[in-house]
Each structure stands twice: as structure tokens, then as C-alpha cells.
């Protein structure tokens, strides 16, 4: 069935007026951009936190932006899907209580009906070992970031027909906004990226945001492809296609909690290879 989508007003530049890399799109509105690469306390936030925006779609107007669509940033294959309430130990336990809850000082309904999804429980009761909530891990198929890994976390729900091996196009609906594994702060989607060597890199310049990776004493990444303005609008698809995909997780470094505390993660294992999620 068709899913609600959000498209940036100008496919050549982002809402911040910066050029988009060819083959990339904004995953969501930047009207509530919360944190960027190295933007957390002690400079341990190696990703983007994009907060909910009510005006993104009609669904968002009823619950502070929750339930609004999140898009894939570039053409990729899905390599892992983790669902809150599925594997509870890894991805946390859903909050299935009725009524409202508070995040970031604001009241939100714990559940809502979303077109194409039905009744969705948008929050979780705990973190789970991944500390990601609902998570989609993808591998880029084309362009300057080919074979890079991009992850999307904390979503309210993952598109029901999406599965490991699905190919998603740039701008294609993949999930909806929620607050899984976010127990205090404002609901948001966390997006991060690793190169094939397993090194975290800043996605921002590819999707029309300033590069902030040097703000905390970082260095120039020699493997970082040059950013060129996007030349044409990206064609998106409402369907997914099967392809072979391998389930991969990432190497732990540090995790920042909602209250700003930095926690060391466990040594690298096959089950828990995660870091810097919130």
C-alpha cells in the first residue's frame, strides 16, 4: 500500500541552503536538528540526531511529529532490522501502556494509528543491549559512499514490508518517527555512518548539512570523497526489491545516555557491536 512520504522542497539543496551530494536526499525535515557529529557532551556523538517536526505530514499534527515518515538517504540494501518488542534483550521492551508519557518536557501519546502500520506503540520501557530501539542497518550500493554502512535508530516503527535484502531508493519511506530507546530526551531519529574499515564518518556533507567532525579536535579523513553539488532530482520508488544482504553490526566505542553520561561499552562481540547511539 502507499505510505506517507516527505520530500525536501528543493532536491538540489537542503533546507539549510547547502548543496546535496548527487544520489542523496534529506531523510527528514531539518527544522528540529538536535545534534550533529561530535555534537554531544565530551564530543562523543558520532552521528546526527534529527528531532520530530509536526508539519512534516498530516499524521504529525496529532502527536508532536511522532508517526511522520523517515526516508532513506541514498540507494542501499537492508542488512539488519532490529525491532523493539521483538528481541527484547537486544532492542528493548515496548511501552504498551495507555495514556501519555513525557519526553523532553513535552507530553506525547504512547500509541497512535498510522496509515500503513495500524496501531503503533512509539516508546520503549528500557534500552536493550543495542540501545538503539527500532533500528535499520543498510549498506550503500552506489556512488562515492559505496559499501559504507548507514544506520537509522529510535524509530517508532519500521515499514512492515521491509526486510533484510530489501533495496531502498534515495527518498523512499523506510520508517516512522518515534522514541524507542529514548527514555528522557526529545524524540528523534539517530543516523550514523561507517566506512568499510569500520571507522565512523560524518554523513552531514552528503545530505546538505555542514561538516562538524572537526569541531572537537578531529582530523581530516583522507578517505572522505569530495562533495559535489547534486545535478538532478533523485527518482524514488514506493516498492522494495529483494537482494542478497549480510547482517552486520558495528564496533563499540562509547555510548552517551540521555542525561549526558558517557558509558564505555563491552568489548567487541558478535552480539553487541554498537556505540554512540543516542
N, C-alpha and C positions, 0 to 999 in steps of 0.2 A: 504494500500500500504506500501511497505518497507520504513522506514525512515533512514536517515543517522545516524550512530552511532559512538561513540568514545569509545575505550576500553583502559584501562591503560595497559602499556607494560607488567607488571608482576602482576598477580592477587593476589599474596601473600604479596607484599609490594607496597607502593605508590611510586610516582616519587621522593619523598623526602627520600626514603630508609627506611621508618618506616613501621612496620607490620600493616596489615589491620585486623580489627576485623572480625571474620567469619560471612558471610552473608552481608558484606558491601563492597561497591566499591567506587572509586573516582567518583564524579559526573561530573568532567571536568578536564582538564589539570591544574596542579599547576604551570605552567611556569610563570603565572602572578598573583600570590597570593597577594592580596592587603592588607587585614586586617583580623585579627582573633579575637577571643573572647576577649573583653575588650581592643581591639587594637585601638580604636578611641580616639579622644581628650577627656580628662577628664574621660577616662576609661568607657565610656557608650556605647560601641559597643559590644553587646552580640550575636555575630554570626560570620559567615565567609563571606568575600567578595572575590569572585574569578573572576578576570578580563579576558577579551576576549583574545584568542590566535589564530592567523591566521592559524597556522599549524595543528589545530585540525582536519580539514576536508577540502576537496576541496572547499566547499562553503565559508569557512573563508578567503580564499586568496583574494577575490574580495572586501571585505569591512571590513578589520581590525578585523576579527574574529566574526563579527556580523553574525547571522544566523547559527552558529555552534551548534551542539547538546549538550543538557544537559541531564544527566542521573539521575534516582532515586538512592539514596544512599543505600536503603535497601527495602525489600518487605513491601509494605504499601498499605492502602486503601485511595483513594482520598476522603476527607471530605468537601472540598470547592475549588471552582475555581472562581477567580475574574479576569475580563478582562477589560483592558484599552479600552475606547471607547464604552463599553457596559453600565455599570452603571457608568456614567461619574462622578457623585458626589463622589462615593466611590473610584474608581480606576483611575480617571483621563481621560483627553481627548487626543486622538491620534493626533500626528502631521502628517497630511496628505498632507503637502506642498511638492512640488517637490524640487529637488536640494539637497544640503548638509547642514549639521549642524556641530557644534563643541562641542566635549566633551573631557575633559582632555587635551585640547590643540591640538587635532587631528581632522581632517575632516572625516566625515562619510556620506555616502549616507543615506537619511532618509528612503528609502524603497528599497526592493530588492525581487526578486523571489527566493523562497526556495523550493526545492523538497518536495512534500507532503503538502505544505502550500499554494502555489501560491504567489501572491503579498502580502508582509508583510510590514506594517508600524512599524518601530522599535523603534520610540521615542514617547514621550508624551509632550503635551504643559504645563501640570501642574501636581501636585502631586496627587490630590484626597485625601479624608479623610484618606484612609488607608496608603497613602504614600508608597505604595508597587508596583504600576504598576501592570502588569500581575502577578498573584500570584496563587500558588498551595499549599493547606494545606493538609497534609497527616497524617495518624495515623499508626504507626508501628505495624505490625501484629505478628512478631515472634522475638525470640532471647532476648538478655539482655535488649533491649530498647522497649519491647512490651508495647503498649499503650502510648508511647511517641508521641508527635506531632512534625513533621518536616515541615518547610515551605520553599518554594522557591519563590524568588521575583525578579522583574525588568526584566523578560524575554521579548524578542521581540515578542514571540507568544507562546501559549500553544498548544500542539499537538491537531489537530482538533477533533479527535475521543475520547479524554479523557473527562471523565465526573465524577460527584460525584458518588461514588460507584465503580468506576474502581479500579481494583487491579493492581499495578505496581510492577514488579520484580526488584531486585537489578540490576542496569546496563541498565534498559530499558529506551529508549528515551521518555522524557516527555515534552520537550520544546526546544526552541532555544534561543541563546544569543541575547540580545537587550539592550535597555536603557530606559525602561519605568519608570517614576517617578525618573529618574536621570537627573537632569537639568544642572549639571556642571561637575561632575567628570567622570572618565573613565568608560565606560560600563562594567557592571559586574553582576553576579548573587549573591544575598544575600541568605544564607541558615542559618536557626537557628532552635533550638530545645527546647522543654519544656517537663518536666516530667509530670506525671498525676496530680500532685498537682498544676500545673501552674507555676512552677519555671524554669527559663531559665538555661540550662546546655550547656556545651561545647561539640559539636559534633566531634571536631577535632581528638581526640584519636581513634575514631572508624574508621576513614577514612584515616589513615596514616599521620596525622599531629601532631605536638607537642601540648600538653595541655598548653594553655596560660591563663587559667582562674584565675590563682593565681598571675598574674603579677601586678595587681592593688589592692592588699590588700584583695583579695578574701579568701575563706576558702575551706577546703576540703569538698566535698559533700559526705555525708555518703551514699546517695542512688545511688552513681555512681557505676555501675557494673565494675568489673575488666576487663581490656583489655587483651585478649589473642590473639596470632597470628592466623591469618586465616589459615585453614588447606587445603582448596581446592578452586578452582575457582568457582565462582558463575554462575549458569546457568541462562541466561537471556531469556526473551521472547519478541517477537515483537508484541504480542497481549495484549489487556486489557480484563479483565473479570469483570462482574458485581458482586457487593456485597453490602450489606446494609452499609450505611455510614451516619453519622450525621454531619451537618455543624457546625463547631466550630471556634471561634476567640479567641484572647488572650488578656491578661491584659496589659494595658498601663503603662509604667514607664516613659521613656524619649525617645525623638527622636532626632537623630543627623542629621543636614542638610548637604548638600554637602560642605558648607563653614565652617563646624566645629561647628556651633552654636548648643547649646543644648536647646531643647524646651520641656517644660512639655506638656504632652498630657491631654486630657479631662478625667474626672473620668470614671470609668468602665461603659459601656453601652452595650446593646445587639448589637448595630450597629458598634461601634468603640472600639475594644479591641486589640490595636496594639501598638508596641513600637520598638525602636531601629532598624529601617528598612534599613537605607542606608549604 
